Amino acid sequence: MRGQFSMKRVIYVIFLLLVLSYTPVFAQCVTNGSYVQQDPGIFVGNTACYPANGPPWTNQEYHTGGNVIDYKLGASSKSDPTTTVGSYNYNSDSKTIQYTYPVGGTPGPTYTVWGPTATNTYDFCNGTSPLPGGVLRAVGQQACPGTAP
């Protein structure tokens, strides 16, 4: 019995080491197969949902008319209504986007957007490094999927 427990422990430790040492394939924002720089205009009229793998959403920011709108629970919500939290400016020539938080504040860093072709998940990158925390998902609606009304 003790031998079985030890083998399970060895397998568990190996699994844990593999998980902890995992590095994403696209650890840098450079062209690699279908992982290429995207035009950040893909976010116009879309909501950037973070994290990309699903709710609960940490951020869900709708991009429209140069404004960044935190969708929250929606415009009709009395407890957590939609509000404009910032603005954005994107340049389709250089494929860059720059955010200003709050509205009228000081513009922040300029980012590029990278991701596999024909998907809706993207990295925001500062230079060749993706921002920490993982990828964003762009959805063609105001609320991220699964958001309670």
C-alpha positions in Angstrom: 0.0 0.0 0.0 2.8 2.4 0.9 4.4 1.8 -2.5 1.2 2.9 -4.3 1.0 6.0 -2.2 4.6 6.9 -3.0 4.0 6.3 -6.8 1.0 8.6 -6.6 3.1 11.2 -4.9 5.8 11.0 -7.5 3.3 11.3 -10.3 1.7 14.3 -8.5 5.1 16.0 -8.1 6.0 15.5 -11.7 2.6 16.9 -12.8 3.0 19.9 -10.5 6.4 20.6 -11.9 5.2 20.4 -15.4 2.3 22.8 -14.7 4.6 25.3 -12.9 7.2 25.3 -15.6 4.7 25.7 -18.5 5.5 28.6 -20.7 3.0 29.7 -23.4 4.1 29.0 -26.9 3.7 32.7 -27.8 5.6 34.3 -24.9 6.7 37.2 -27.1 4.8 39.5 -29.4 6.6 38.5 -32.6 5.3 36.9 -35.7 5.2 33.1 -35.3 3.1 31.2 -37.8 -0.5 32.5 -37.5 0.4 34.6 -34.5 0.8 38.0 -36.0 0.2 41.7 -35.2 -3.4 42.6 -35.6 -5.1 45.9 -36.4 -6.4 47.2 -33.0 -9.5 48.5 -35.0 -10.9 45.0 -34.3 -12.0 46.3 -30.9 -14.1 49.1 -32.3 -17.7 48.2 -31.8 -16.6 45.2 -29.7 -16.1 44.5 -26.0 -12.7 43.4 -24.7 -13.5 40.6 -22.2 -10.8 39.7 -19.6 -9.8 37.0 -18.9 -10.5 35.4 -22.2 -11.4 32.0 -20.8 -14.7 33.1 -19.4 -16.5 34.6 -16.4 -16.2 35.9 -13.9 -15.0 38.8 -16.0 -12.4 41.1 -14.4 -12.9 43.7 -17.1 -15.4 44.1 -19.9 -14.7 47.3 -21.8 -16.8 48.2 -24.8 -15.0 50.3 -27.5 -17.2 52.7 -29.3 -16.8 56.2 -30.8 -13.4 56.7 -29.2 -14.8 55.9 -25.7 -14.1 53.0 -23.5 -17.2 52.0 -21.6 -17.2 49.6 -18.7 -20.3 47.6 -19.4 -20.7 46.3 -15.8 -24.3 45.0 -15.5 -25.7 47.1 -18.4 -27.1 50.6 -18.8 -30.4 49.6 -17.2 -28.8 48.3 -14.0 -29.6 50.3 -10.9 -26.9 48.7 -8.8 -23.9 48.7 -11.3 -24.7 50.6 -14.5 -22.6 51.1 -17.6 -20.2 54.0 -17.4 -17.6 55.7 -19.6 -14.2 55.1 -18.0 -11.8 56.3 -20.6 -11.0 56.8 -24.3 -8.9 55.3 -26.9 -7.1 56.3 -30.1 -5.9 53.7 -32.6 -3.6 54.2 -35.5 -4.3 51.7 -38.4 -1.0 52.7 -40.1 1.2 51.7 -37.2 -1.3 49.2 -35.8 -1.2 50.7 -32.4 -3.7 51.7 -29.7 -3.4 54.1 -26.9 -5.8 54.4 -23.9 -6.5 57.3 -21.6 -7.9 56.6 -18.2 -10.0 58.4 -16.9 -11.7 60.5 -19.6 -9.6 63.6 -20.1 -6.7 62.2 -18.2 -3.1 61.6 -19.4 -2.7 59.2 -22.3 -1.1 55.9 -21.3 1.4 53.8 -23.1 1.0 52.7 -26.7 0.2 49.1 -27.3 0.1 46.7 -30.2 -2.3 43.8 -30.5 -1.2 40.3 -31.3 -3.0 37.0 -31.8 -3.6 34.0 -34.0 -5.3 34.8 -37.3 -9.1 34.2 -37.4 -9.6 34.0 -33.7 -11.1 36.4 -31.1 -8.4 36.1 -28.5 -5.6 38.6 -28.4 -2.5 39.8 -26.4 -2.0 43.5 -25.7 1.7 44.0 -26.0 4.1 46.7 -24.8 7.1 46.3 -27.1 7.6 42.5 -27.6 6.1 41.5 -24.2 2.5 40.7 -23.7 0.8 42.4 -20.7 0.7 40.1 -17.7 -2.5 38.3 -16.9 -3.3 36.6 -20.2 -5.2 37.2 -23.3 -8.4 39.2 -24.0 -11.4 38.1 -26.0 -13.1 40.5 -28.4 -16.9 39.9 -28.6 -19.2 41.5 -31.1 -21.7 42.7 -28.4 -21.7 45.1 -25.5 -21.7 42.5 -22.7 -19.3 39.6 -22.3 -21.0 36.2 -22.6 -22.5 35.1 -19.3 -22.9 38.5 -17.8 -25.9 38.7 -15.6 -28.5 41.4 -16.6 
